[in-house]
């Protein structure tokens, strides 16, 4: 993968220490996140911010720095509370590879030719890189993407699994949707400082 992608992964909190550059699959499976990811449209909903403020109002009044430190720790810990976030994952999905665990899983649901109308790649072997609570809820990369340095990300949803697939753009552009901790904090801090009326 290109350097800009690895840099962005680090910026949004990912660990790339085990990335060796041997293959797209190996690199994607070696990336680790110890926390969920928040997209740039988190600002539209601010899931969990009111509740955190209400539960910690006294701390906010006494020590704002500690309040915001705890807020970051709360939102960026290893949890699955439904805050509209995405989760980095790296599991394989190989429905067209004979003898694989999920071979034939799409039988009767969608034809390989239909997927090939959207997905570029010799073999349709996928790796899921993210899932979310929203729609769509799965984001995949084809492991034989013609541009392994900056592959295309595709989305689908469990309700229409692979019968509806959208091109989400390059991995580099896809990663730009996620907030760094500083960006996340700026959004929530702005909301609490300027919008909360019960301070």
Long-range contacts (C-beta under 8 A, 24 or more apart in sequence): 1-27, 1-148, 1-149, 1-150, 1-171, 2-149, 2-150, 2-172, 4-172, 5-150, 5-171, 5-172, 5-175, 8-172, 8-175, 8-176, 9-175, 11-180, 12-37, 12-175, 12-178, 12-179, 12-180, 13-37, 13-76, 13-180, 13-181, 14-88, 23-148, 24-141, 24-143, 24-145, 24-148, 24-151, 25-92, 25-127, 25-143, 28-90, 28-127, 28-129, 28-141, 29-90, 29-127, 31-88, 31-90, 32-88, 33-87, 33-88, 34-78, 35-75, 35-76, 35-77, 35-78, 36-75, 36-76, 36-79, 36-80, 36-83, 36-85, 36-86, 36-87, 37-85, 37-86, 37-87, 37-88, 37-130, 37-178, 37-179, 38-75, 38-83, 38-84, 38-85, 38-86, 38-178, 38-179, 38-184, 39-84, 39-85, 39-86, 39-177, 39-178, 39-179, 40-176, 40-177, 40-178, 40-179, 40-183, 41-177, 42-83, 42-84, 42-85, 42-179, 42-184, 42-187, 43-187, 43-191, 45-84, 46-187, 46-188, 46-191, 47-82, 47-83, 47-84, 48-75, 48-81, 48-83, 49-188, 49-191, 49-192, 53-192, 53-196, 57-198, 57-199, 60-192, 60-199, 61-199, 68-185, 68-189, 71-185, 71-188, 72-181, 72-184, 72-185, 75-184, 75-188, 76-181, 76-184, 82-133, 84-132, 84-133, 84-134, 85-132, 85-133, 86-130, 86-131, 86-132, 86-139, 86-178, 87-130, 87-131, 87-132, 88-129, 88-130, 89-128, 89-129, 89-130, 89-131, 90-127, 90-128, 90-129, 91-127, 91-128, 92-125, 92-126, 92-127, 92-128, 93-125, 93-126, 93-127, 93-128, 93-140, 94-125, 94-126, 95-124, 95-162, 96-123, 96-124, 96-125, 97-123, 97-125, 106-161, 106-162, 109-161, 109-162, 109-163, 110-162, 110-163, 114-163, 115-162, 115-165, 118-154, 118-165, 118-166, 118-167, 119-152, 119-154, 119-165, 120-145, 120-146, 120-152, 121-145, 121-146, 129-153, 129-171, 135-159, 136-166, 139-168, 139-174, 141-171
